């Protein structure tokens, strides 16, 4: 661990914590140097600073929307607000106020979209479905592994995904499994089986997570 671990680490520091002294990762990846900790913390802090600049820009764009704004402009901004919220969930530090502000902006835009769709039953039904999907995504983003995996540039490389999935609690694994379709899920289960088969004494918790992962793979 670094000499000054963060109470609310960012995605890179969080992944170093997954790797450090974890027998599910290759030996060379378990030993994390002080330089690696410091580099991860620095990069996480830089990402927060960059994010805050972009967040302020989004707020200004939302404030500048006109009552008769083109729907394409409004919906494009909503997509970027959704992406910003997902990123905020992964970043280090206390960004609760930012997340609350993003939720309010998204709700305001959706309210405007709903008013524009008044009287169109199909459009309103589609908006209802979108809101349900978004509520599910918000719930899943509260899990650090999900937030890390949903970053445009995730700190978790593909070759370490199976080990990362086997390293979390059951509830967090359940949440992460929502991100994968049947074929990649089956591939991950195969990788996880091979990973534990190579260990002389697989951790009991990792074996339980493997069972959970395999149970989630749809039958052909």
N, C-alpha and C positions, 0 to 999 in steps of 0.2 A: 504494500500500500504506500501511497505517497506520504511525505511527512505531514502534509496538510490536506487530507482528503476533503472534498467538498460534501457538505450535508445534502445538497441537491446537485449531484454531478450531471454533466452533459453526456451526450451519447458516446463520445470516444472514451472518456474516463469510465463510463459505465461498462463498456465492453472490455476494457482492461481488467476491471473487477471480475467480470465473468471468467476471463482467461486465467488470472493469477492463481497459481497453485491448484488449478483444476485438472484432475487426471483425465478428463474427457478431451482435453486439448493436447496437441503434440508437446513433448517436453520443452522444445525451444520456445513455445508460445506461453508456457506456464510461468517462466521467469521474466518478470517485467522490470525493466531498469528504471532508476529514478529519472533518467532523461526521457524515457517513454511517457512516464506519468506527467512530467512537466509539459512535454509537447502536446499531449492530449488535452490537458487543462487549458493550455494556451489556445489551441485550435477551437476548443469549445467556447471559450470566452470571445474569441474573434467572431464565431458564428452568431453568438447572441448580439454582439454589436452590429453586425451586418443585418441581422434580422430586424432589429429595432429601427434601423434606417428605412428598411422596406415597409415595416409596419406603419410608420408615420406617413409614408407615401400613400399607402392604402387608405388610411383614415382621411387624408386630404382628398383623394379621389372620390371616396364615398360622400364626403361633405359637399363636393362639387356637382354631384348628380342633380340633374334637372327633373322636375316632375314629369316632363314629357320625353325623358331620355329613351333612346332606342333600346328595345329589350335585349338585343345582342350585347350592347355595352354593359347593361346591368348584370346579365347572367355571366358574362366574362369576368366581371369584377367579383361576383359571388364565388366563382371557381377559385380565384386567387385568394379570396378570404378563407375559403375552406382549406386550401393548401397551407396558408399561413397558420391556421389553427392547429393543423396536424403537426407542423414543424414546431410550434410553440410547446406542444406537449412533450416533445423530445428534448428540448433545450434545457440546459442547466440553470440553476437559480430560481428565484420566485417570479414566475410570469403569470400568476393567477389573475392579476388585474388586466393584463394584456389579453388573456384568454377570455375573460368576461367581456371585455370591449369587443373582441372579435365576434363572440356569440351574439351580442346586441346588434352589431352591424349586419350580420348574416340574417338575423331575425327581421330587421327592418327591411332589408332587400326582399326577403321572402314575402313579407307582408305586402310590399308594393307589387310583387309578381302575382300574388293571389288576387289583389284588387283588379289587376289588369286581366285576370282570367275569369273574373266574375261572370257567371252565366254559362261557362264552358265546362260542362260536367266532366268531359274526358281530361281536359287540362288540369282541373282541380284534383281528379283522382290520381293523375301522374304526380302532382305536387305532394299529395298525401303519401304516396309510395316513396318519393324522394325523402320526405321528412322522416319516415320510419327507418330508411336505410341510413340516413345521417345520424339519427339517434343511436343506432347500433354502432356506427363508427366512433361516435364520441365516447361511448362506453368502452370500446376496445382500446381507444387511444390512452386511457388511463393506465394501461399496463405498459411499463417501460420497454419491454421487448417489442411490443406491437409498434409503439411510437418510433423506436429505432429502425425497425424494418420498413416503415412507411416513409422514412426520409428519402428524398431524391438520391442522395448519396449516403447509403447506409454504412455505418462503421463495421457492420458484420459481413465479412467476405463470404461468398458462397460456400467455400470449403469448411467454414466454421459454423455454418447454420445448424447442422444436425447437433453438434456439441452444445450450441447455445440453447436450442430447444430442450435438450435433455437436462439442462442446468437450472431450469426455472421451476417454480412451484406449479402444482397441477392446474390451478385456476388460470395462471398466466399462460400456460401452454394451451389450454382450451381456447383462450382468447386469440393467441397467435395462429392457431390452426384455421381460423376463419379466413385468413389471408390467402390460403392456398387452394387451388383446384385439385381435382382427383389425381391427375397424372404426376404433378410435382410432389404431391403429398405422398404418393406411393414411392417415388424416388427418395424422398427424405427418410421414409421409414426404412428403406433398404440401406441407406447410408448409416442410419442410426444403429441398425442391427449389426452391420459390419464393424462399426466403431466399438460397440460393447464387446463383440466377439474377440476383438484384438486385445482386450484388457484382461490381465490375469484375474483381477478381482473387481468386476464392475460395481460401482456404488449402487446400493439397493434403491436409492431414490431415482437414479438414472434408469434402472431397469423398470421401475414403475412408470416413468415418463415414456419409455419405449413402448410398454404395453398400451399406454394411453394413446400414443401416436399411431400405433398399428391398428387399434380399434377404430380410429377415425378415418381410415382409408376405406373408401367405398368398395363394395364387392363388385366384381365384374358381372 
